[in-house]
Every structure is written in structure tokens, then in C-alpha cells.
């Protein structure tokens, strides 16, 4: 594949390395200050940019007929608008808050645990996410996806940053130097705790998952997620 990398920070460079090792070619790199570029030179684009650039990057791809895999979080206020544009332009699109294969298995485990815990009385739930200090949004997109998975399978109705009540899930977001990403879901009662946790050791898992998603999406139209890529 000929790949356009939209966002050329640490994550973009890791994706470049893995994609090249898998036999693909990087034909375009777009950094945060690059406003004008021709994405049509690529077979597919992978976007790990910044929240303020993501909508423009995705729109350019749809207008150029280039399918795009987006891993940028913090722009989802515009998600419905992007989905409508994708349908209008008959584009190909995958958005995931986290492309790690392990995290996507963790998403499914989280939903199953929420189903099991829902009828059990006496447990409070809270979440914690820890990321590197360069991460701009809080809570993380991964934490939000986990919270939404719980809400779908329990009586909880919403999540809230740092605090919660009987109907909401509190998410504590921490920023610590050189932490790729740790997410913990804890059910607490007076007698015990039940906890599931995913700890990323580096960016390799995120980058590999994004490249695998791009390999799967190239040549397709429609709106997909990592469940489709992994057949979950």
C-alpha cells in the first residue's frame, strides 16, 4: 500500500517503521503545521494528528476518495458530521479510540464484566486512566469507550471526569511522564474489589493495530470499527 501519514509525531513515526517493515510505502507525511497537501497520492491514510486537525484531515480524505483510519481522539463533537460526509462521499472510514489488539479484547471483556456485575448489589464502579504528559485530551478516548461499554450494559447513565454519583461513572485521569497508557476498571464493595486492567508497554501495539486496520480497509467503502477488523 501507499500510505499517507496525517500526523508525524512519535506515533506517526512508529507507524512508519512498522508499515515499512510490513512492505508498505509512506508517500506523504503531514505534520501539525502543514495545511495544504495532496492526499490523493495515497491508497489509504492513517491519521494520528491532533484534535484541531483531525476533522480537516478526514474531510480531505473523503473528498479525495481515499479511505482513512483515524486514531486521533478529542474531536468527537464532530463525529456525526463526519459520518454523514463519509456516506455522502461513499468513503471508507475506521475510527477507534485505541488500535491496540489487546485493548480491543479488553473492551469486550469490560462489556462482559459489566453485564455480570449489573444485577449484583453493593458494588461501586470507578475508572482510572494514566497517560504521558503530551496527551492533550482527558479522559482518554479509550477510557470513554470503556465507560460507554459499561453504560450499555448496566444502569449507569453517564461518565464524569474525576467525580461521580450513583448514576455516573467517575474517571480519574492522570498525566505522568513516559506512560504509553494504562486503563483500570474497578468494582469496589465493603468486602472486596474486582479489577480489570490493561497496561501498554510502548506504542508498538497501537501502531501495529492501525497498520492492520489500514490493510483491512484499503479498497473498501463504508464505516467500520476494530470489531470488524478483528472479527469480534
RALINPE-V811442 format. One record per backbone hydrogen bond with DSSP energy under -0.5 kcal/mol. CO is the residue of the C=O (numbers start at 0). NH is the residue of the N-H. If there is no record, write none. Layout:
CO_NH ; CO_NH
This chain:
0_2 ; 0_24 ; 1_42 ; 1_43 ; 2_4 ; 2_26 ; 2_27 ; 3_5 ; 3_45 ; 4_6 ; 4_29 ; 5_47 ; 8_12 ; 9_13 ; 10_14 ; 11_15 ; 12_16 ; 13_17 ; 14_18 ; 15_19 ; 16_20 ; 17_21 ; 18_23 ; 19_22 ; 24_2 ; 24_26 ; 27_4 ; 28_30 ; 29_6 ; 30_33 ; 32_34 ; 34_36 ; 36_38 ; 37_40 ; 38_41 ; 42_66 ; 43_3 ; 44_68 ; 45_5 ; 45_47 ; 46_70 ; 46_71 ; 49_52 ; 49_53 ; 50_54 ; 52_56 ; 53_57 ; 54_58 ; 55_59 ; 56_60 ; 57_61 ; 58_62 ; 59_63 ; 60_64 ; 60_65 ; 61_64 ; 64_66 ; 66_44 ; 67_69 ; 67_93 ; 68_46 ; 69_95 ; 74_77 ; 75_78 ; 77_81 ; 78_82 ; 79_83 ; 80_84 ; 81_85 ; 82_86 ; 83_87 ; 84_88 ; 85_89 ; 85_90 ; 86_89 ; 90_221 ; 91_67 ; 92_223 ; 93_69 ; 99_103 ; 100_104 ; 101_105 ; 102_106 ; 103_107 ; 104_108 ; 105_109 ; 106_110 ; 107_111 ; 108_112 ; 109_113 ; 110_114 ; 111_115 ; 112_116 ; 113_117 ; 114_118 ; 116_119 ; 123_187 ; 124_169 ; 125_185 ; 126_171 ; 127_183 ; 128_173 ; 129_181 ; 130_175 ; 131_134 ; 139_143 ; 140_144 ; 141_145 ; 142_146 ; 143_147 ; 144_148 ; 145_149 ; 146_150 ; 147_151 ; 148_152 ; 149_152 ; 150_153 ; 157_168 ; 159_170 ; 164_167 ; 166_156 ; 166_157 ; 167_169 ; 168_159 ; 169_126 ; 169_171 ; 170_161 ; 170_172 ; 171_128 ; 171_173 ; 173_130 ; 173_175 ; 175_178 ; 177_179 ; 178_131 ; 180_199 ; 181_129 ; 182_197 ; 183_127 ; 184_195 ; 185_125 ; 185_187 ; 186_193 ; 187_123 ; 191_188 ; 193_186 ; 195_184 ; 197_182 ; 199_180 ; 202_206 ; 203_207 ; 204_208 ; 205_209 ; 206_210 ; 207_211 ; 208_212 ; 209_213 ; 210_214 ; 211_215 ; 212_216 ; 213_217 ; 216_219 ; 221_92 ; 223_94 ; 224_227 ; 224_228 ; 225_229 ; 226_230 ; 226_231
